[in-house]
Amino acid sequence: MTALAQTAPELARDRDLHNRLLVRSWLYVVLVVLVGLVMVGGATRMTGSGLSITEWQPIHGVIPPLNAQEWQEEFQKYQQIPQYREINEGMTMAQFKGIFWWEWSHRLLARGVGFLVAIPLLFFWLTGRLENRLKPRLVGLLVLGGLQGAIGWWMVASGLVNRVSVSQYRLATHLTTACIIIIATAYIARGLATYSQEPAPRGTQRFAGILVLMVLFQIYLGGLVAGLHAGLSYNTWPLMDGAIIPGDLFVIEPAWRNLFENPKTVQFIHRMFAYTVLVVILWHAIATSRALPGSTHARRAWVLLALALAQAGLGVATLLMHVPLDVALTHQVIAMVVLIFATAHWRGTKGAYPLPHEIVVRS
């Protein structure tokens, strides 16, 4: 009886850790695919492909045109929108197919992420591998994914009637929602990892959480820059239009619209907030090293700073090189890496979720 009493908690712990490993591995795969989805979305935007499919067909839209007649029908639909009439008139079928496949791939990958979340979630749930605390969080993740699909179509719809491109407001919202999904996925997955370090003090935890919000806001600003094609102008650094603080930042009335609609103002804010994020991350790394010298938390804070510096360097390179596709996409992907690492660092300061068998024992 004594031996059984001694080994039962160990068996329960091993079972809990094994289940956590399975769920965590699945969520890491989801994270990789989400980053890939963001990258394809960025390429779709940069190649001007996002309006090539003018209808939202969640089920039927999985099947691309299969013959010349179907291709012609899709092309005729595209020819009805302002982007074709004002920018791409005279486009050949081959050129249309080039932009169509980008948008189709983006939508197909988005649908695939839905299945990648839903099917394993159902399996883990039915086989009893999910902890109770995880169930509402993972269902919420699935709901967020569905909402993101609707936001994606809302974004596309903004460019089908009176515009030649999508609204920068909606593009930034679409990108930010994708980032919130990535944050949620990384946060849940990191909470299932094993930790060799005690949780950090509350102050460090809060500071790490603020960094995640700052990185998210900087990505939102990047979405506005992308939506306005603001990176294609004022391609100098560190000066912008010949000055540290350029003129004509508030030429649109009312003044608040400049923050969202003036390419010069939006790029300037994106630059300035990038410097702010770097300074705050540096401060966090120094403060964490002083409060917790030699700790995992301190090491991660410095790694986060290194990633942020690399991202800033890529941002400058993207600007100076006039936004080449490969460099711009790398800049976007590394932004996701910074966001994921900042989230993992934040979650790491809190320590792991209690194991289910430990909760039972305490109760």
Secondary structure, DSSP 8 states (H G I E B T S, - for coil): -HHHHHHHHHHHHHHHHHHHHHHHHHHHHHHHHHHHHHHHHHHHHHTT-TTS--S--TTGGGS---SHHHHHHHHHHHTTSHHIIIIITT--HHHHHHHHHHHHHHHHHHHHHHHHHHHHHHHHHHTT-S-TTHHHHHHHHHHHHHHHHHHHHHHHHTTSSS-SS--HHHHHHHHHHHHHHHHHHHHHHHHTS--SS----HHHHHHHHHHHHHHHHHHHHHHHHHHHTGGGS---SSSBTTBSS-S-SS-SSSGGGHHHH-HHHHHHHHHHHHHHHHHHHHHHHHHHHHHSTT-HHHHHHHHHHHHHHHHHHHHHHHHHTT--HHHHHHHHHHHHHHHHHHHHHHHHHH-----HHHHHHH-
